[in-house]
Every structure is written in structure tokens, then in C-alpha cells.
Amino acid sequence: MKRTSRLILTFAMLFVVGLTTACGSSKPITKTFYLKKDDFSITETITYKEKEDKVLKFIRIIDSKISATSEEAKEEMKNILKKTSENYKDINGITETLDIQKDTYTQILEINYEKLDVEKAQQKVLGFKELYYSENNLSAKKRIARYLEMGYVEQEAEKNKK
């Protein structure tokens, strides 16, 4: 009898440990990567499920100078930015804001892949599939590898160095 209760207790403990491990690994992870160049900086944050290697959400913040020499060229660049920004409007799963100042702009693009209307996004945004919906963008491992390859620095890793 004592041996049977030990055996049941052992299996119960193993079941609880297995269940806890399985549930814990499906919790979404968020990582932020940063790239700074002379005239611009990009911060990209991804939320993903590690077990499934699936990106759930993506946020990109671009802070940039408008690096045109003439006022006419600056206005042309601002118009292009505004037209591009309009393409993201009214697509489920995408939120985009654009703030243009005299010589700078900030663009925030957020894509919630769980709510994304892929068809509409592909119709309205030129190159959407290649830029945001390819296998390299939907796989967290591939996306992170690409960030590091391009010179992005993971913000948490940077904090740990200090």
C-alpha cells in the first residue's frame, strides 16, 4: 500500500512538472532591437511564442532626419511619406502613425499578426508580403538572426553589459 501511494505521488509530481513546463513555454516573449545610424534610428519590438517559433506582434519605430538639401526636395519627401502612410489605413491588424516635423519624422508601425487582414494588406501596401509576411518575418528565430546580422542590438543584452 505504501509503495502504491509513493508510485501515485511520483506520477502526480511528474504530471504537475510536465504540465507546468508545457504551459510556461507557450507564454509570449517580447524582445526589442535597436539600430542607430547617422541620420536615423530604428527600434523594433517583436512578441512571439518560442515553442511555435511564431511572431504574434511587431512594432517598428523610425526616428529620422529628412535629409534633403533643398526645401522643394524636403516637401517632396514629406509628400511621399504621407502617401505611404495612407496605404496602412483601414487594415485590420495594422496601426500606423506618422509625425512629420520641419526636418524630422517619426513613424510607428504596429502589426498584430493574429488580427491581420493579410489580403487587404497585400492589396494596399506595395511589397507587403516580402516586407512583413514572409517566412523570415513570421519566424522569430529567423527574424532575430536577421536583426543581429544587420547590426541591431538587443536592448536587454545592452542593459546587461552596463
Buried (B, 14 or more C-beta within 10 A) or exposed (E): EEEEEEEEEEEEEEEEEEEEEEEEEEEEEEBBBBBEEEEBBBBBBBBBBEEEEBBBBBBBBBBBEBEBEEEEEBEEBBEEBEEBBEBBEEBEBBEBEBEBEEEBBBBBBBBBBEEBBBEBBBEBBEEBEEEBBEEEBBBBEBBBEBBEEEEBBBBEEEEEEE
